[in-house]
Amino acid sequence: MNLPDNKKIYFASDQHLGAPTPEASFPREQKFVNWLNEIKEDAAAIFLLGDLFDFWFEYKTVVPKGFVRVLGKLAEIKDSGIPIYFFVGNHDLWMKDYFEKELNIPVYHKPEVFTFNDTSFFIGHGDGLGPGDKGYKRMKKVFTFPLFQWMFRWLHPDIGVKLGQYMSVKNKLISGDEDAKFLGEENEWLAQYCKRKLETQHYDYFVFGHRHLPINMDLQENSKYINLGDWISYFTYGVFDGKDLQLKTYK
């Protein structure tokens, strides 16, 4: 993609709408919708890098109740011709085809590579990448195992969604509270993952969420690791103007 003049690409992650309760997260949903409403004026594309919802599970004919404002705004933006790309996170990894069928928004379950104005981007949510985090990696294998999903789908949605929301808020292995601590440049496991990727191929930017921390780290000359932070404590997002990717705070 080549960006038209005065157009930008926006990145955001980890809104965790619905946590700790729908009522408590409603102001954050309104704030995120306001941000979407503002950036649509000059957006060439929008990337949402996962954990938009604190819990999301798609039955064949049922999706979790709520979030109509953000879903409606995404539909409006997509219908206006602005492409939106969604990467599932560890809280919404059970997303299937609802976004694709209802909103015409492609959904990615693994990192992907994009090129804008001859600038290469390696983009993903970030969970399960790099060394360590073995407890979560084991849990993710269980949660993505087809038999487990089939068994969970047989729960009535009133039970299944309530159970999933409870676990998502309470269980640190799922909700990632421990991720919101800077580990030091040498110990940041996503940075280590990026450096290993650079051993075989160059990327100008690695863009992830999941860590709940705004991070802008030089990996080597002309290569950076960007973590988008979250919309709980920081309200940060990334914006690429065709030359540089910057982290900004929405106020």
Buried (B, 14 or more C-beta within 10 A) or exposed (E): EEBEEEBBBBBBBBBBBBBBEBEEBBEBBEBBBEBBEEBBEBBBBBBBBBBBBBBBBBBEEBBBEBBEBBBEBBBBBBEEEBBBBBBBBBBBBBBBEBBEEEBEBEBBEEBBEBEBEEBBBBBBBBBBBBEEBEEBEEBBEEBEEEEEBEEBBEBEBEEBBEBBBEEBBEEEBBBBEEBBEEBEEEEBBBBBBBBEBBEEEEBBBBBBBBBBBBBEBEBEEEBBBBBBBBBBEBBBBBBBBBEEBEBEEBE
